[in-house]
């Protein structure tokens, strides 16, 4: 069964989906019907907001994206794709800015009181309730995988390695605190994210800046390696390696997508409770989230690893990042980095619970179903701390791919309709 799921996952996440993500992103950036690059002035105008404040919805969305992928995921990307993966991560983020802008603009144009995000424009724009239902089911499934058990497992793993806290004890603590937050609905999740996300991001970036200051003499050579390896150029002889190029592109684009989630259709769900006078305003806010998530945080992690030259150590994941931070900060790294990673992962839990709740709302209005989802989501966080997650990761990847295949073609078909809806 595992071999079948792995093969299906590799097929779904092949070059076809990577090309579809990049192509749709370029289409969104260049589309005259969106004008996303010409609309930045809206960010500096006062907006009338209904529902939860836009800042809280942005922090909730950023919380869902800025999990362990920004730290541990980047380390894995460098291990698999080399320094060149960073360049293609930037390219995917640039395209992702267009994708996430379009997702939120379309969501605002087609959402109703019950349905928002991709389910809204799939149901009411594309006139396909079945496709909207498939997307919602996949989104709920992904919320339990990538947004839940994998995050709680990472928290338990790093806290056990750093402070010898038993996995089951971490699981119970996560389950209780998570239920206290998510049971308060969108408002409580938004308030929590608005406080924790900026603080944790600030602490992490301060640590990164300190390390990069000590290793500032290596920055020029690191950027040179990033651009050389991005196109498969060997350091010796100046030849071009097709295999290196393939891995750099594939790993970089996929890691960028997993980091900022642009193109999956989840962003509109995360902004579903906030509404402004102009849909373009929320679209632009979501573009800033991609900048903060990928261009800033993911790049910061990559630079620390490359500047400290720990990539050659043979380590991967959290161990690689921790080794890099230890070189720059000494024993302080053991007291700062693990709690930061754990809180980033916890923020992802709350953000994805909110995302899954909004996806479920598009399927049913029964409040008991939403309460059951919250309870099961919290139990899932406990389960994730005490089980092996190979199959869970694979299922989550498959669910993400299905979301993207539902979302991307629909966006390309519906974007020309935006101009008509503006003038109607």
C-alpha positions, 0 to 999 in steps of 0.5 A: 500500500505504501509503495502504491501511495508513494508512486501515486504521489510521485506521479501527481507531483511530477513535472506536469504539476510543477509546470502548471504551478509556474505557468499559472503563476506567470499568467496571474502576474501578467493578466491585465484582468488582475493588474496585481502589480499595479494595485500596491497603492491600495495597501496604503489606503484606509479600508472598511473592514467587516468580520475579523480584522485584516491583520488577524486574518493575515496572521492566521494565513501566515501562521498556516504557512510558516510552520516547520517547512520554513526551517526544517523543510528548507534544510531538507530542500538544500540536502536534496537539491543543493544551494541552487534549490534556493533560487528556484524557491524564489522563482516559485514564490514570485509566481506564487505571489500572482497565484495567491493574489488571484485566489483571494480576489476570486474568493472575494468575488464569489464567496457567500456567507457560508462558502469562501475560498476555492470552494466558492469560485469552484461552485459559483464561478465554475458552476461545479459543485462536485469539484468544489466538494472534492476540493473541500474533502481534500482540504480537510484531509490535508489539514489533518496531515500536513497541517496537523500530525506532521507539525505536532510530530515535529514539535514532539521530536525537537522538544524530546531531543533538546529537553528530553520531554516525553512525546506523549506529554507533549501530545497531551499539552498540545491537545489541551492548549489547541482545543482552548484556542480553536474552540473559540472559533475564528476570532480567538484563532485570529487574536492568537496568531496576531500575537504569536506569529510576529513575535516568533518571526522577529525572534527568529530573524534576529537570531539569523541576523546575528549569525549572518553578521559573524559569517558576513564574509561568506555571503558573497560566495554563498549567493554565487553558489546559489546562482551557479547551482540553480542552473546545474553549473559545476564548480569544477570545470564550469560544465553543466549537470542536467541531473543537478539542474533537474533536482534544483528546479524540482526541489526548489519549486516544490519546497516553495509551494509547500512553504507558502501554499500558493496555488493550493487554494487554501489562502482564500479559506484563511481570509474567509472571515475578513472582507474589505471594500476591495477584493484586491486589498486582501489579494495584496495582503496575501502577496505580502505573506508570500514575501514574508514566508518565502523570500524572508524566512525561508531565505534566512534559514538557507543563508544560515546553513550555507554561510556556516557550511554545515550542509557538508556535515551529512545531517538533515532536517532539524539536526542540520539547522540546529548545527548551523545555529550552534556554530553561530550562537553556541549553547544559546541555540539549544535554548532558543531554536527548539521553542521557536520551531515548536511555536511555529509548528503550533501556529500552523496547527491553529491556522490549518484548523481554521482552514479546515473549518472553512472548507467543512463549512462549504459542505455542511452548516451543521454546527455539530459537525464543526465541533466534531472536526475541532475535537478530532483535529485536537486528537489528531495532534496528539496522535501525531506526536506518538506515531510514525508519519511516512504514510501521513506525509504521503497522503497529505502530499496527495491531498495537496496535489488534488487541491492544486489540480482542482484549483489551478485550471479553474483560476485560469478560466475564471480570471477573465470573468473578474473584469466583467464582474467589476463593471457589472 
